[in-house]
Amino acid sequence: MVAGVLLPGAVSAALGLVPPAGADPATDQLRQYQDLSNQLEQTSEQLLDAREQLKSWQAEVDRANTDLAQARQAEDRARAAQEAFRGQVDRLTEASFEGARLQQLSALLTSDSARDFLARSAAIALLARDNKDAMDRLSAAADQAADARGRDEDARNRAEQASAAAARLIAGIEQRQRDLQAQILAVRVALGRLAGPVRAGLISVGDIPVVTAPAGAAGAAVMFALDQLGKPYVSGATGPNAYDCSGLTWAAYRSAGVVLPRTAAAQSGVGIPVSRDDVRAGDLIFYYSPVHHVAIAIDHYRAVHASTEGVPIKVASIDSIGPRSAIRRISE
């Protein structure tokens, strides 16, 4: 659970605290709402990150199980070849003992069995070509079986480790889902406690800007994002009827043919860094540390973003959304 999260049992008490002498109750309530909204988005992004990690682990489980099946098939084939060549070697060796072949070996044979004979390197060196070929094939089959067993063991270990990691992630996701639902409720309660004019300002879409978007993917992403103004914020949503912050930027650039990672933190590693002085339409603006919010600039001063529960997608000043942590240019 994110540190400082206010769960339902504590929300009423927290929102009902008597502010210190001289404090503005409306300002205090707004600050509480903003804090809860920030915590909500942190948990939402953490949940998305965990789900993305789970996909990776599940893919690793699948790869490991495929490798395991292939290794076991290879081991079965190698064992079958090993048995076939062992039988050939035994027949050739028995024939040598019976005098059918290699009579010149009789003076060297001191053992009582074919296997004892094969153990003697001096005798092996004197075997005829067909015996040597069979021995080489037997040795190669044994090496292949040993290699397959090693790959079998490695794949089994990888599958077990990936399955355990996936199970841990699933447990974490379930906990974060519970946290998220509690935080959504907390934000709704806090929003409802705000003074009428403050709440009205938050839930209003505000002015719809007239923007001349640049050409290319950046301009297409900006126009897509502006077309979503007024739609609700929903944690985990990627459209078309609702979005969360990274869901909006992900969908905006996807509409322009650019594939971004799903989460704000992952998106902050894409593209090239840009300074605040050089911001232009289409740049992604990231907020907080660690990163858990993202907006898309529509010009040098403003950005469109999906902010939090109860607040529609809207345009805001780039510098008013929160503490900036990174700016990235995705497309020229």
Residue, then its C-alpha position, 0 to 999 in steps of 0.5 A: m500500500v502507498a504510504g499515507v493512503l487514507l482508507p475508507g474508515a479513516v477518510s471521514a475522520a481525516l476530512g473532518l479534522v478541525p483546521p488549525a487556528g487561522a487556517d482556511p477550511a476550504t483550502d485545507q479541504l482542497r489540499q486533502y483532496q489533492d493529496l488523496s488524488n495524488q495517492l490515487e494516481q500513484t496506486s493506479e500507475q503502480l497497478l498498471d506497472a505490476r500488470e505489465q510486469l506480470k505479462s512479462w513473467q507470464a511470457e517467460v513462463d510460456r517460453a520456459n515451458t516451451d523450452l522444457a518440452q523441446a529439451r525433453q523431446a531432444e533428450d528422448r531422441a538422444r536416449a533412443a539413439q544412444e540405445a541403438f548405437r550401444g546395441q550396435v557396439d555390443r554386437l560388434t564387440e561380441a563378434s570380435f570376441e567370437g573371432a568373426r572379426l579382428q582376430q589380431l585382438s585375441a592376444l590383447l583380450t584379457s577381460d571377461s566381458a564386452r563392456d570390460f573390453l570397451a573400457r580398455s582404451a588400448a583395445i578400443a584403439l584397435l577396433a575396426r572402422d565400423n566399431k569406431d564409427a559406432m563408438d563415435r555415434l554412441s559417444a555423440a548420442a551420450d553427449q546430446a542426451a547430457d546436453a538435453r538433460g542440462r537444458d531440461e534442468d535449466a528450463r525447469n528452474r526458469a519455469e519454476q522461478a517465473s511462476a513463483a514471481a508471477a504468483r507474487l505479482i498476482a498477490g501484489i496486484e490484488q492488494r493494489q486493486r483493493d487499495l485503489q478502490a479504497q482510494i477512489l472512494a476517498v477521493r470521491v468523498a473528498l471531492g464532495r466535501l469541497a466548497g461549491p465554487v471549488r468543486a465546480g471549477l474542478i469538474s468543469v471542462g473549462d475553455i476549449p482552446v483553439v490550437t493549430a497543431p503541427a504536422g506529423a505524429a505530434g500534431a495528430a496526437v495533440m488533436f486526438a487528445l483535444d478531441q477527448l476533452g470532457k471525458p472522465y478519468v477512470s483508472g486503467a482506462t485507455g478509451p474510447n469513453a474514458y482514460d487515465c493519464s498515461g492511457l490518454t497519451w498512449a491512445a493519442y500517439r497510437s492514433a498517430g501510429v506511434v506505439l508507447p509503453r502503457t505507463a507514465a513511468a515507462q513513457s518517460g524513458v521514450g523519445i529525447p529529453v527537452s528543456r522547459d524553454d523548448v517545449r512544443a506541441g506533442d511533447l510529453i510532460f511528466y510529473y512527480s518523483p517517481v513519475h506517476h502523471v503525464a500530460i501532452a503539451i498543446d503549445h509552449y504553455r498548456a497541456v491536456h491531461a486526464s488528472t484524477e477521479g471526478v475531474p474530466i479531461k481538460v487543458a491546464s497550464i503546464d506549470s500548474i499541474g504538479p512538480r515536473s520531473a521530465i519532458r520528452r519529445i516523442s516525435e519531431 
